[in-house]
Amino acid sequence: MTTEAAVRPLSPFAGLMSGTIGPVLVVVLGLIAIWYVATVALNAPFQRDIYARAGQTDVPFSQMVADTLAQERPVLPSPHQVAIEIWDTTVNKKVTSNRSLIYHTGITLSSTLTGFVMGTLLGIGLAILVVHSRVLDKSLMPWVISSQTIPILAIAPMIIVVLNAIGISGLMPKAMISTYLSFFPVTVGMVKGLRSPELIHIDLMRTYSASEAETFWKLRLPYAVPYLFASMKVGIAASLVGAIVGELPTGAVAGLGARLLAGSYYGQTVQIWSALVLASVVAGSLVALIGLLEKATLAKMGMNR
C-alpha cells in the first residue's frame, strides 16, 4: 500500500459510519421502516372493512396504504402520527395544560428522580454492609435478590394502599415504587465493585496498617466507581418504569402513566404511543446524563476510559 493510499481521507459516508452516530442512525431508520410495515399490516384489516361497508371494492393498493397510515384510531399508529402528536402536545400546548406532555413528563420525572436518589443511597448502603459483614452477606443478599422476583404490578397497589393508610400520598408512594426497582442494580453493582480490588492490593493496605475505613475510602470505593455508574444507568431506567407503573393503579390524573390510562380508556392509541415514545426519550436522556457525569467523575479521578 502506498503512502498516498494510506493517508487518503475517508469518504463522508465511511467517516459517519466509523463513529457512533452513523450506526445508531441506521438502526433507528431500520426500526422506523419496520414500524411503517407493521402499521400497514395491522391496520389493513380494519381499512378493508371500512371499504366493504362503503361499497368500495376496487381500491388501489397505494390508496389503501395511505389510508392505513392516516386512521384516526389505528391499531398501530404510524411514526409520523406519533411525531405530530408529540409536537402538538409539547410545542403547541402550554406547559401548565393538562394536555401538555411536558407537564405530565415533569410529574413523572419528579417521582423518578426522587425514587432514584433514594434507591441509589439504599443500594450503596446495603452494598457496604454486605461487603463488610459475612453474616449480612449470607442473610441479607438472598433477600435482596428474591425481592426482585415479585412482579411490580402486583406489589405497586399494595405499597400505595399501605402508604395511603398511614397518611402518605402524592409523590412519595410512586417514589417508593421507583426505589424498589432501582435499588437492586445499584446494590449488586456496588457489591461487585467493592469486591473488585485484587487481594494483593488489600494485603498491601493491611501492611500499611490501614483501617477498614481507610481501605474503603482509598481502595474499595475508587475501584467501585465505574461499577456504580454502570448500575446507576440501569437503575434510572428502572426508576422511570416504576414511576409510570405507580401512576396506573391510583387512577392518576397527571403523569405519563395517566396519559397511558386515558388513552386506553378512550381508545386513543396515538396518545398511548406518544407517551411511550416520550418516556423512552426521557429514559435515554437520563442514561446519557449519567454517562456524562461518569466521564467527568472518572476524568477527575484520573481514570479516563
Residue frames as qw, qx, qy, qz and C-alpha x, y, z in Angstrom:
[[0.000, 0.889, 0.458, 0.000, 0.00, 0.00, 0.00],
 [0.411, 0.466, -0.028, 0.783, 1.40, 3.39, -0.97],
 [0.214, -0.240, -0.458, 0.828, 1.74, 6.23, 1.48],
 [0.252, -0.048, -0.208, -0.944, -0.75, 8.27, -0.54],
 [0.579, -0.291, -0.650, -0.398, -3.36, 5.49, -0.26],
 [0.485, -0.275, -0.705, 0.439, -2.65, 5.08, 3.43],
 [0.099, -0.298, -0.335, 0.888, -3.37, 8.73, 4.21],
 [0.157, -0.311, -0.561, -0.751, -6.31, 9.06, 1.83],
 [0.317, -0.052, 0.449, -0.834, -9.18, 10.63, 3.78],
 [0.212, 0.313, 0.920, -0.103, -12.34, 8.64, 4.39],
 [0.113, -0.421, -0.549, -0.714, -15.44, 9.38, 2.37],
 [0.359, -0.326, 0.218, -0.847, -18.23, 11.26, 4.24],
 [0.856, -0.204, -0.252, -0.403, -20.28, 8.06, 4.50],
 [0.783, 0.047, -0.532, 0.319, -17.34, 6.00, 5.77],
 [0.160, 0.298, -0.450, 0.826, -16.47, 8.72, 8.25],
 [0.578, -0.329, 0.052, -0.745, -20.06, 8.81, 9.51],
 [0.920, -0.130, -0.308, -0.205, -20.23, 5.03, 9.88],
 [0.613, 0.235, -0.578, 0.485, -16.89, 4.86, 11.69],
 [0.105, -0.306, 0.459, -0.827, -18.29, 6.81, 14.64],
 [0.136, 0.225, 0.860, -0.436, -21.29, 6.25, 16.88],
 [0.417, 0.406, 0.161, -0.797, -23.90, 8.42, 15.16],
 [0.425, 0.304, -0.631, -0.574, -23.89, 6.54, 11.85],
 [0.249, -0.058, -0.967, -0.010, -24.63, 3.03, 13.17],
 [0.127, 0.359, 0.678, -0.628, -27.25, 4.37, 15.58],
 [0.394, 0.409, -0.097, -0.817, -28.91, 6.29, 12.75],
 [0.378, 0.156, -0.810, -0.419, -29.00, 3.16, 10.58],
 [0.117, -0.215, -0.934, 0.262, -30.67, 1.18, 13.38],
 [0.226, 0.423, 0.415, -0.773, -33.22, 3.96, 14.00],
 [0.433, 0.354, -0.371, -0.742, -34.10, 4.21, 10.30],
 [0.307, 0.035, -0.932, -0.189, -34.42, 0.42, 10.13],
 [0.013, 0.316, 0.821, -0.476, -36.78, 0.39, 13.11],
 [0.335, 0.434, 0.124, -0.827, -38.88, 3.17, 11.58],
 [0.409, 0.239, -0.665, -0.577, -39.13, 1.21, 8.32],
 [0.223, -0.138, -0.962, 0.076, -40.25, -1.90, 10.20],
 [0.138, 0.369, 0.563, -0.727, -42.71, 0.24, 12.14],
 [0.422, 0.349, -0.206, -0.811, -44.30, 1.52, 8.92],
 [0.404, 0.084, -0.847, -0.337, -44.60, -2.01, 7.51],
 [0.130, -0.242, -0.892, 0.359, -46.20, -3.23, 10.75],
 [0.253, 0.347, 0.285, -0.857, -48.58, -0.25, 10.73],
 [0.493, 0.235, -0.469, -0.694, -49.86, -1.12, 7.27],
 [0.376, -0.002, -0.922, -0.086, -50.15, -4.83, 8.10],
 [0.082, -0.283, -0.802, 0.520, -52.05, -4.32, 11.37],
 [0.267, 0.417, 0.234, -0.837, -54.35, -1.54, 10.16],
 [0.209, 0.133, -0.697, -0.673, -55.19, -3.11, 6.77],
 [0.100, -0.341, -0.934, -0.033, -57.98, -5.47, 8.00],
 [0.037, 0.636, 0.509, -0.579, -59.93, -2.61, 9.57],
 [0.122, 0.471, -0.279, -0.828, -59.36, -0.47, 6.49],
 [0.136, -0.046, -0.866, -0.478, -60.69, -3.23, 4.21],
 [0.043, -0.518, -0.820, 0.240, -63.75, -3.45, 6.46],
 [0.087, 0.605, 0.155, -0.776, -64.30, 0.29, 6.01],
 [0.162, 0.273, -0.602, -0.733, -64.10, -0.11, 2.25],
 [0.097, -0.238, -0.950, -0.179, -66.54, -3.04, 2.32],
 [0.017, 0.616, 0.648, -0.449, -69.13, -1.09, 4.31],
 [0.138, 0.626, -0.067, -0.764, -68.76, 1.84, 1.93],
 [0.787, 0.507, 0.331, -0.118, -69.22, -0.43, -1.08],
 [0.240, 0.827, -0.470, -0.193, -65.72, 0.27, -2.38],
 [0.966, -0.026, 0.252, 0.043, -64.26, -2.84, -3.96],
 [0.771, 0.425, 0.045, 0.472, -61.57, -1.61, -6.35],
 [0.256, -0.956, 0.128, 0.070, -59.28, 0.49, -4.15],
 [0.621, 0.610, -0.413, 0.267, -55.70, 0.84, -5.39],
 [0.804, -0.250, -0.371, 0.391, -53.05, -0.58, -3.09],
 [0.355, 0.237, -0.185, 0.885, -51.32, 2.79, -2.81],
 [0.367, -0.528, -0.111, -0.758, -54.58, 4.37, -1.63],
 [0.823, -0.443, -0.343, -0.091, -55.10, 1.64, 0.94],
 [0.684, -0.038, -0.332, 0.648, -51.58, 2.12, 2.28],
 [0.068, 0.370, -0.083, 0.923, -52.15, 5.86, 2.58],
 [0.585, -0.520, -0.213, -0.585, -55.45, 5.29, 4.38],
 [0.840, -0.326, -0.397, 0.171, -53.98, 2.78, 6.83],
 [0.539, 0.033, -0.272, 0.796, -51.32, 5.33, 7.77],
 [0.082, -0.268, 0.024, -0.960, -53.92, 8.03, 8.43],
 [0.480, -0.507, -0.694, -0.174, -56.59, 6.26, 10.50],
 [0.282, -0.724, 0.114, -0.619, -57.97, 8.28, 13.39],
 [0.661, -0.498, 0.471, -0.304, -57.85, 5.39, 15.87],
 [0.664, 0.419, -0.606, -0.124, -55.44, 2.87, 14.38],
 [0.943, -0.288, -0.150, 0.069, -54.44, -0.43, 15.90],
 [0.688, -0.295, 0.075, 0.659, -50.84, 0.72, 15.48],
 [0.179, 0.951, 0.055, -0.247, -50.26, 4.42, 14.75],
 [0.752, 0.502, -0.024, 0.427, -47.65, 5.33, 12.17],
 [0.594, -0.214, -0.182, 0.754, -44.42, 7.08, 13.20],
 [0.110, 0.301, 0.147, 0.936, -45.46, 10.39, 11.65],
 [0.470, -0.657, -0.418, -0.416, -48.78, 10.31, 13.55],
 [0.707, -0.521, -0.310, 0.363, -46.89, 9.84, 16.81],
 [0.466, 0.012, 0.000, 0.885, -44.43, 12.60, 15.87],
 [0.117, -0.519, -0.299, -0.792, -47.27, 15.01, 15.10],
 [0.616, -0.664, -0.399, -0.144, -48.98, 14.17, 18.41],
 [0.677, -0.359, -0.216, 0.605, -45.75, 14.73, 20.36],
 [0.268, 0.212, 0.119, 0.932, -45.15, 18.05, 18.58],
 [0.304, -0.608, -0.383, -0.626, -48.72, 19.16, 19.24],
 [0.688, -0.652, -0.313, -0.054, -48.66, 18.23, 22.93],
 [0.687, -0.331, -0.116, 0.636, -45.21, 19.65, 23.66],
 [0.294, 0.042, 0.180, 0.938, -44.90, 22.75, 21.47],
 [0.189, -0.418, -0.435, -0.775, -48.47, 23.80, 20.79],
 [0.582, -0.653, -0.466, -0.132, -49.76, 23.35, 24.35],
 [0.178, -0.802, 0.332, -0.463, -48.95, 25.44, 27.40],
 [0.350, 0.282, -0.828, 0.335, -46.66, 23.72, 29.86],
 [0.268, -0.063, 0.647, -0.712, -49.30, 24.06, 32.59],
 [0.705, 0.084, -0.224, -0.667, -52.04, 22.49, 30.45],
 [0.741, -0.158, 0.610, -0.232, -53.33, 19.02, 31.32],
 [0.866, 0.475, 0.152, -0.040, -52.87, 18.15, 27.64],
 [0.247, 0.838, -0.484, 0.044, -49.20, 19.05, 27.64],
 [0.940, 0.024, -0.299, 0.164, -46.82, 16.10, 27.58],
 [0.345, 0.478, -0.447, 0.673, -44.16, 18.31, 29.15],
 [0.497, -0.489, 0.259, -0.669, -46.44, 18.84, 32.15],
 [0.961, -0.170, -0.031, -0.218, -47.10, 15.10, 32.51],
 [0.785, 0.312, -0.377, 0.380, -43.42, 14.29, 31.97],
 [0.031, 0.576, -0.433, 0.692, -42.47, 16.69, 34.76],
 [0.747, -0.407, 0.186, -0.492, -44.85, 14.94, 37.16],
 [0.993, 0.019, -0.109, 0.040, -43.42, 11.52, 36.34],
 [0.580, 0.516, -0.374, 0.508, -39.84, 12.82, 36.33],
 [0.277, -0.646, 0.389, -0.595, -40.15, 14.19, 39.86],
 [0.904, -0.281, 0.206, -0.247, -41.17, 10.74, 41.15],
 [0.902, 0.331, -0.180, 0.212, -38.45, 9.11, 39.05],
 [0.354, 0.617, -0.423, 0.561, -35.61, 11.26, 40.37],
 [0.508, -0.569, 0.372, -0.529, -36.81, 11.09, 43.98],
 [0.973, -0.120, 0.138, -0.141, -37.07, 7.30, 43.85],
 [0.791, 0.461, -0.256, 0.309, -33.74, 7.02, 42.02],
 [0.056, 0.671, -0.485, 0.558, -31.87, 9.03, 44.65],
 [0.704, -0.417, 0.378, -0.433, -33.48, 7.01, 47.45],
 [0.992, 0.118, 0.022, -0.039, -32.78, 3.73, 45.64],
 [0.601, 0.592, -0.377, 0.382, -29.17, 4.66, 44.93],
 [0.183, -0.624, 0.527, -0.548, -28.48, 5.60, 48.54],
 [0.859, -0.236, 0.300, -0.342, -30.21, 2.45, 49.78],
 [0.936, 0.318, -0.133, 0.078, -28.30, 0.29, 47.31],
 [0.374, 0.638, -0.491, 0.460, -24.93, 1.80, 48.26],
 [0.444, -0.534, 0.489, -0.528, -25.71, 1.38, 51.97],
 [0.957, -0.068, 0.183, -0.216, -26.74, -2.26, 51.57],
 [0.808, 0.476, -0.279, 0.209, -23.67, -3.00, 49.46],
 [0.085, 0.662, -0.553, 0.499, -21.33, -1.57, 52.11],
 [0.680, -0.376, 0.449, -0.442, -23.00, -3.67, 54.81],
 [0.980, 0.167, 0.029, -0.105, -22.87, -6.83, 52.68],
 [0.643, 0.585, -0.391, 0.301, -19.20, -6.39, 51.78],
 [0.045, 0.569, -0.591, 0.571, -18.07, -5.71, 55.36],
 [0.579, -0.233, 0.591, -0.511, -20.21, -8.32, 57.12],
 [0.162, 0.124, -0.945, -0.254, -20.12, -12.01, 56.23],
 [0.187, 0.336, 0.831, -0.401, -23.30, -12.56, 58.27],
 [0.400, 0.611, 0.175, -0.660, -25.22, -9.95, 56.26],
 [0.242, 0.420, -0.693, -0.534, -23.75, -11.31, 53.04],
 [0.081, -0.051, -0.993, -0.071, -25.23, -14.73, 53.80],
 [0.088, 0.484, 0.776, -0.396, -28.51, -13.50, 55.27],
 [0.213, 0.667, 0.171, -0.693, -29.35, -10.22, 53.52],
 [0.084, 0.390, -0.610, -0.685, -28.18, -10.73, 49.94],
 [0.055, 0.226, 0.945, 0.230, -30.59, -13.63, 49.20],
 [0.115, 0.691, 0.606, -0.377, -33.50, -11.45, 50.31],
 [0.079, 0.629, -0.198, -0.747, -32.30, -8.60, 48.11],
 [0.050, 0.161, -0.816, -0.553, -32.25, -10.95, 45.12],
 [0.029, 0.390, 0.920, 0.013, -35.58, -12.63, 45.92],
 [0.132, 0.601, 0.358, -0.702, -37.28, -9.24, 46.30],
 [0.211, 0.434, -0.417, -0.770, -36.98, -8.74, 42.55],
 [0.007, -0.118, -0.957, -0.265, -38.96, -11.91, 41.80],
 [0.168, 0.594, 0.659, -0.430, -42.18, -10.20, 42.92],
 [0.298, 0.538, 0.506, 0.605, -43.96, -8.61, 39.91],
 [0.113, -0.059, -0.185, 0.974, -44.04, -4.84, 40.28],
 [0.391, -0.285, -0.406, -0.775, -47.65, -4.75, 39.03],
 [0.639, -0.427, -0.639, -0.029, -48.61, -6.93, 41.99],
 [0.523, -0.346, -0.436, 0.646, -46.72, -5.03, 44.66],
 [0.113, 0.248, 0.091, 0.958, -47.41, -1.47, 43.45],
 [0.455, -0.576, -0.353, -0.581, -51.09, -1.34, 44.58],
 [0.732, -0.466, -0.442, 0.227, -50.09, -2.81, 47.95],
 [0.470, -0.056, -0.182, 0.862, -47.45, -0.12, 48.50],
 [0.097, -0.369, -0.197, -0.903, -49.87, 2.63, 47.56],
 [0.604, -0.564, -0.449, -0.338, -52.68, 1.30, 49.79],
 [0.707, -0.380, -0.398, 0.445, -50.39, 0.84, 52.80],
 [0.343, 0.018, -0.091, 0.935, -48.83, 4.29, 52.46],
 [0.262, -0.462, -0.303, -0.792, -52.22, 5.94, 51.95],
 [0.660, -0.537, -0.522, -0.062, -53.45, 4.20, 55.11],
 [0.595, -0.452, -0.269, 0.607, -50.77, 5.95, 57.15],
 [0.032, 0.921, 0.186, -0.340, -51.38, 9.29, 55.50],
 [0.286, -0.481, 0.506, 0.657, -48.63, 9.26, 52.89],
 [0.615, 0.608, 0.502, 0.025, -49.88, 10.12, 49.40],
 [0.250, 0.925, -0.135, -0.253, -48.92, 12.08, 46.30],
 [0.418, 0.732, -0.537, -0.029, -45.29, 11.87, 45.23],
 [0.299, -0.543, 0.759, -0.201, -43.90, 9.51, 47.88],
 [0.836, 0.060, 0.510, -0.191, -45.82, 6.28, 47.02],
 [0.774, 0.632, -0.039, 0.008, -44.68, 6.49, 43.39],
 [0.148, 0.792, -0.565, 0.179, -41.15, 7.31, 44.51],
 [0.608, -0.380, 0.664, -0.212, -41.15, 4.25, 46.78],
 [0.899, 0.314, 0.299, -0.057, -42.02, 2.03, 43.82],
 [0.529, 0.786, -0.286, 0.143, -39.18, 3.61, 41.85],
 [0.254, -0.689, 0.639, -0.228, -36.91, 2.98, 44.82],
 [0.842, -0.094, 0.503, -0.169, -37.95, -0.67, 44.88],
 [0.857, 0.491, 0.126, 0.092, -36.90, -1.13, 41.26],
 [0.396, 0.835, -0.283, 0.255, -33.75, 0.99, 41.28],
 [0.449, -0.732, 0.489, -0.153, -32.01, -0.14, 44.47],
 [0.949, -0.049, 0.309, 0.036, -31.37, -3.68, 43.24],
 [0.765, 0.538, -0.041, 0.351, -28.99, -2.96, 40.31],
 [0.025, 0.843, -0.353, 0.404, -27.11, -0.44, 42.46],
 [0.732, -0.521, 0.401, -0.179, -26.74, -2.97, 45.28],
 [0.950, 0.121, 0.233, 0.169, -25.48, -5.72, 43.00],
 [0.568, 0.718, -0.099, 0.390, -23.17, -3.39, 41.07],
 [0.163, -0.834, 0.377, -0.369, -21.67, -1.85, 44.20],
 [0.855, -0.371, 0.358, -0.047, -21.11, -5.24, 45.84],
 [0.877, 0.342, 0.132, 0.311, -19.23, -6.33, 42.72],
 [0.331, 0.818, -0.161, 0.443, -17.28, -3.06, 42.63],
 [0.425, -0.777, 0.363, -0.290, -16.35, -3.02, 46.30],
 [0.873, -0.254, 0.412, 0.058, -15.04, -6.57, 45.96],
 [0.762, 0.638, -0.011, 0.105, -13.14, -5.87, 42.75],
 [0.025, -0.850, 0.521, -0.065, -9.77, -4.80, 44.25],
 [0.770, 0.254, -0.579, 0.087, -7.16, -7.51, 43.91],
 [0.818, -0.524, -0.219, 0.098, -6.15, -9.41, 47.03],
 [0.684, 0.066, -0.140, 0.713, -2.57, -8.17, 46.74],
 [0.029, 0.556, 0.024, 0.830, -3.81, -4.56, 46.99],
 [0.655, -0.650, -0.165, -0.347, -5.88, -5.32, 50.07],
 [0.867, -0.273, -0.186, 0.374, -2.90, -7.07, 51.65],
 [0.453, 0.342, -0.085, 0.819, -0.78, -4.00, 50.87],
 [0.305, -0.677, -0.060, -0.667, -3.26, -1.78, 52.72],
 [0.835, -0.528, -0.150, -0.042, -3.06, -4.13, 55.69],
 [0.765, 0.069, -0.170, 0.617, 0.74, -3.97, 55.53],
 [0.153, 0.446, -0.077, 0.878, 0.44, -0.21, 55.94],
 [0.128, -0.301, -0.743, 0.584, -1.84, -0.80, 58.96],
 [0.258, -0.168, -0.266, -0.913, -4.75, 0.85, 57.18],
 [0.389, 0.150, 0.679, -0.604, -8.09, 0.71, 58.97],
 [0.357, 0.444, 0.813, 0.123, -11.26, -0.66, 57.36],
 [0.202, 0.883, 0.271, -0.325, -12.43, 2.91, 56.79],
 [0.064, -0.718, 0.457, 0.522, -9.17, 3.89, 55.09],
 [0.315, -0.035, 0.878, 0.358, -9.25, 0.76, 52.94],
 [0.338, 0.658, 0.669, -0.077, -12.81, 1.59, 51.96],
 [0.167, 0.916, 0.092, -0.353, -12.20, 5.23, 51.03],
 [0.047, -0.745, 0.524, 0.411, -8.80, 4.84, 49.40],
 [0.124, -0.226, 0.914, 0.314, -9.12, 1.44, 47.71],
 [0.270, 0.363, 0.891, -0.032, -12.56, -0.14, 47.57],
 [0.283, 0.762, 0.362, -0.456, -14.59, 2.97, 46.71],
 [0.151, 0.650, -0.433, -0.606, -12.36, 4.16, 43.81],
 [0.100, -0.089, 0.943, 0.305, -12.48, 0.66, 42.35],
 [0.223, 0.471, 0.834, -0.183, -16.29, 0.61, 42.71],
 [0.186, 0.552, 0.048, -0.811, -17.00, 3.95, 41.00],
 [0.255, 0.211, -0.667, -0.667, -17.20, 2.54, 37.42],
 [0.150, -0.267, -0.951, -0.030, -19.48, -0.24, 38.66],
 [0.068, 0.509, 0.538, -0.668, -21.63, 2.33, 40.44],
 [0.273, 0.446, -0.189, -0.831, -22.22, 4.39, 37.32],
 [0.246, 0.043, -0.861, -0.444, -22.97, 1.29, 35.24],
 [0.121, -0.396, -0.889, 0.197, -25.58, 0.19, 37.76],
 [0.109, 0.501, 0.301, -0.804, -26.99, 3.71, 38.03],
 [0.259, 0.212, -0.525, -0.783, -27.70, 3.69, 34.28],
 [0.306, -0.240, -0.900, -0.197, -29.82, 0.59, 34.78],
 [0.150, -0.432, -0.699, 0.550, -31.35, 1.99, 37.96],
 [0.154, 0.340, 0.043, -0.927, -32.50, 5.29, 36.44],
 [0.386, 0.010, -0.654, -0.651, -34.33, 3.49, 33.63],
 [0.355, -0.315, -0.876, 0.082, -35.93, 1.11, 36.12],
 [0.064, -0.362, -0.479, 0.797, -36.89, 4.06, 38.29],
 [0.306, 0.164, -0.256, -0.902, -38.77, 5.67, 35.39],
 [0.450, -0.158, -0.810, -0.343, -40.65, 2.42, 34.80],
 [0.282, -0.340, -0.779, 0.445, -41.53, 2.31, 38.49],
 [0.098, 0.288, 0.210, -0.929, -42.87, 5.86, 38.46],
 [0.429, 0.051, -0.487, -0.759, -45.09, 5.13, 35.46],
 [0.461, -0.214, -0.859, -0.067, -46.32, 1.85, 36.95],
 [0.168, -0.282, -0.642, 0.693, -47.03, 3.63, 40.23],
 [0.270, 0.176, -0.012, -0.947, -49.42, 6.00, 38.44],
 [0.382, -0.074, -0.760, -0.520, -51.51, 3.20, 36.95],
 [0.346, -0.384, -0.850, 0.104, -53.27, 1.62, 39.98],
 [0.103, -0.397, -0.438, 0.800, -54.05, 5.02, 41.53],
 [0.275, 0.757, 0.564, 0.180, -56.02, 6.29, 38.54],
 [0.337, -0.465, -0.005, 0.819, -53.68, 9.28, 38.47],
 [0.382, 0.857, 0.334, -0.091, -54.79, 12.35, 36.54],
 [0.182, 0.922, -0.332, -0.075, -51.26, 13.59, 35.86],
 [0.460, -0.493, 0.716, 0.183, -48.08, 11.89, 34.65],
 [0.308, 0.344, -0.737, -0.494, -47.14, 9.70, 31.72],
 [0.036, 0.139, 0.982, -0.125, -48.95, 6.80, 33.37],
 [0.327, 0.527, 0.477, -0.623, -52.10, 8.91, 33.46],
 [0.381, 0.520, -0.383, -0.662, -51.72, 9.58, 29.73],
 [0.164, 0.130, -0.954, -0.216, -51.47, 5.85, 29.11],
 [0.161, 0.339, 0.844, -0.383, -54.60, 5.24, 31.19],
 [0.370, 0.581, 0.172, -0.705, -56.58, 7.98, 29.45],
 [0.319, 0.428, -0.632, -0.562, -55.50, 6.72, 26.05],
 [0.081, -0.028, -0.995, -0.054, -56.55, 3.15, 26.87],
 [0.258, 0.425, 0.661, -0.562, -59.93, 4.28, 28.26],
 [0.442, 0.681, 0.120, -0.571, -60.85, 6.20, 25.13],
 [0.832, 0.322, 0.402, 0.207, -59.07, 4.07, 22.52],
 [0.243, 0.949, -0.189, -0.070, -56.58, 6.83, 21.68],
 [0.932, -0.048, 0.103, 0.345, -53.67, 4.69, 20.54],
 [0.464, 0.669, -0.075, 0.575, -51.81, 7.69, 19.15],
 [0.339, -0.814, 0.213, -0.421, -51.86, 9.25, 22.62],
 [0.909, -0.377, 0.172, 0.039, -50.63, 6.00, 24.17],
 [0.850, 0.238, 0.073, 0.465, -47.74, 5.66, 21.74],
 [0.212, 0.801, -0.120, 0.547, -46.74, 9.30, 22.04],
 [0.566, -0.741, 0.255, -0.258, -46.45, 8.89, 25.82],
 [0.950, -0.153, 0.192, 0.191, -44.44, 5.69, 25.37],
 [0.678, 0.518, 0.005, 0.521, -42.06, 7.25, 22.85],
 [0.046, -0.843, 0.197, -0.498, -41.53, 10.31, 25.03],
 [0.781, -0.575, 0.223, -0.098, -40.90, 8.07, 28.05],
 [0.916, 0.080, 0.127, 0.372, -38.21, 6.23, 26.09],
 [0.398, 0.715, -0.070, 0.571, -36.63, 9.54, 25.06],
 [0.402, -0.811, 0.214, -0.366, -36.62, 10.71, 28.69],
 [0.915, -0.338, 0.199, 0.094, -35.05, 7.41, 29.80],
 [0.792, 0.358, 0.057, 0.491, -32.37, 7.66, 27.12],
 [0.124, 0.822, -0.124, 0.542, -31.64, 11.26, 28.10],
 [0.628, -0.714, 0.224, -0.213, -31.30, 10.35, 31.78],
 [0.940, -0.100, 0.175, 0.275, -28.94, 7.48, 30.96],
 [0.587, 0.583, 0.006, 0.562, -26.89, 9.80, 28.72],
 [0.199, -0.870, 0.154, -0.424, -26.76, 12.38, 31.52],
 [0.810, -0.525, 0.259, 0.018, -25.37, 9.77, 33.91],
 [0.865, 0.250, 0.126, 0.416, -22.87, 8.79, 31.21],
 [0.279, 0.782, -0.104, 0.547, -21.63, 12.38, 31.03],
 [0.512, -0.771, 0.246, -0.288, -21.39, 12.52, 34.82],
 [0.950, -0.183, 0.177, 0.183, -19.43, 9.25, 34.73],
 [0.693, 0.496, -0.002, 0.524, -16.92, 10.63, 32.23],
 [0.028, -0.836, 0.179, -0.518, -16.44, 13.80, 34.27],
 [0.731, -0.620, 0.230, -0.170, -16.03, 11.85, 37.52],
 [0.944, -0.008, 0.150, 0.293, -13.58, 9.32, 36.08],
 [0.505, 0.662, -0.065, 0.549, -11.59, 12.12, 34.47],
 [0.304, -0.831, 0.220, -0.409, -11.44, 13.91, 37.83],
 [0.833, -0.452, 0.315, -0.037, -10.14, 10.68, 39.38],
 [0.022, 0.656, -0.693, -0.298, -7.62, 10.16, 36.59],
 [0.520, 0.041, 0.853, -0.013, -9.45, 7.08, 35.34],
 [0.469, 0.493, -0.249, -0.689, -10.18, 8.10, 31.72],
 [0.605, 0.075, 0.791, 0.045, -11.70, 5.26, 29.72]]
